């Protein structure tokens, strides 16, 4: 994957086999990227997005998204990414096709103060960061406000 060959489903970002990690600061992102390299991830397996790049990508995707993108959570997830980017967050997209890779990414995300980490599967996008203690599990539907909870840092 690269920024010029973005994996999509129904016109919106869906990097199946990747983990998307969100960071509040560029320093945290840089630390995470270095840690991922130390864990054996090649530069070609990691794509970084500045806040502006993510905002521009999401805006373009929303304009061309198929109405089918609204059926699942994909459209809401990119909108949540845009809100985080508008707050100044940066993103790493890491190719993690096997559970062993995902485990390494999760460890780095926790160590480097990630805000959100999501594993994109073919049918399900899985939240990898623990929520606040006491948070209840919720249905993943646009009506439940799940994505707003992610943006607010409650998940």
Beta strands, then each sheet from edge to edge (+ up, - down):
strand 1: 8-9
strand 2: 12-13
strand 3: 18-23
strand 4: 46-49
strand 5: 90-95
strand 6: 116-120
strand 7: 125-127
sheet 1: 1+ 2-
sheet 2: 4+ 5- 3+ 6- 7+
end
